[in-house]
């Protein structure tokens, strides 16, 4: 009875338990904007709630909420979240159409032109159509002069596509542009051919016309088997040239999990030698090597990778991918070293030469199924104490890649996880390393620190570009980190 009373009191204070019984807060206690910012990249399983969360953030802080929408959608320097980014854009268009109109010209710049198409069922429909009509006219003129054109034609829907919704919008666009369906189709075909769009060449079986060095990263991943089947000699030579450094391959908009997934489909149980890692693929390995590097001379960062049972599917593919990405690029003592945590933490050195080798090594471990982050931190602290390490010998930063659904602490002298760990390090004569809580699957609002917790930042998502925003943030609080990101000059163009 006493335990139940204590639990009820603590839930009353902080609002919730994690799925594994740890006390946590439902909010970072700084309002709806920070709560959403901290989870925006991990909300793919909660699209309905994302809309209501974003509406609340808009009501609380309009300018920064609009900036958050563009950061969430930003495919080059932000989270690159298409579905959640579009939900945010549609919410702005519905609640504050005048604000969406002011920023409409930036939608395709931060995302793609089909993000504008997605707004055709909103109050900014006419504005989006006019913007696309002007761009199409400019592209037609540029094509006639042999100049570069935008990617509008690539992303406009076709009138003969299999999707009813896409056909409906294509007809709407054609009518708004003053075209018959035939004229619209021919115009798009001409521009797509001029762009040398990969899908056009494949559809026409013009395999010899495909310039593999120009194929976008996702198209390369999606159509690699078709290339190998229909153009084997040229394609294999291209891959060999990439390996030798005489040809380039694109990976700029890929996530690590995109490539991990090609080897290991973790939608089912993944431990204990189930043999899910596929044979080595040279293209996947080259795209992995070509991922952009956003780690800035980091020498002393320990990455903790959640491999617990609740992470099955894309979340664990993300955590493993980000963990390997971090470790490969780290300098100093943590180069090619990560800590796996579930029921039993494991500190391992990644010894393989390829992404596949490293995945096999991780998946051969048997860490259990629960999410005992406490044991992972205790392993760091116990190692430091047992070896009488100095503060400078500890990691300067710990990055925890997880779904935040951690186990309940064995003792609860402080209430939230971060408070408890700081107290334990202090009791042992150390300062807890700076902490990054990186959420890859926000199934519910779960916070282990509040907005003003020093040396803690909270981020989310699947994209390595988040790493750029973590540079020079060792001493920040969660709120300061959010403002650091949203005040990036890249988003100065956004207005209300």
Buried (B, 14 or more C-beta within 10 A) or exposed (E): EEEEEEBEEBBEEBBBBBBBBBBBBBBBBBBBBBBBBBBBBBBBEBEEBBBEBBBBBBEBBBBBBBBBBBBBBBBBBBBBBBBBBBBBBBBBBBBBBEBBBBBBBBBBBBBBBBBBBBBBBBBBBEBBBBBBBEBBEBBBEBBEEEEEBBBBBBBBBBBEEEEEEBBBBBBBBBEBBEBEBEEBBEBBBBBBBBBBBBEBBBEEEEBEEBEBEEBBBBBBBEBBEBBBEBBEEEBBEBBEBBBEEEBEBBBEBBBBBBBBBBBBBBEEEBBEEEEBBEEEBBBBBBBBBBBEEBBEEBEBBBBBBBBBBBBBBBBBBBBBBBBBBBBBBBEEEBBBBBBBBBBBBBBBEBEBEBBBBBBBBBBEBEBBBBBBBBBBBBBBBEEBEEEEEEEEEBBBBBBBBBBBBBBBBEEBEBBBBBBBBBEBBEEEEBEBBBBBBBBBBBBBBBBBBBBEBEBBBBBBBBBBBBBBBBEEBBEBBBBBBBBBBBEBEBBEEBEB
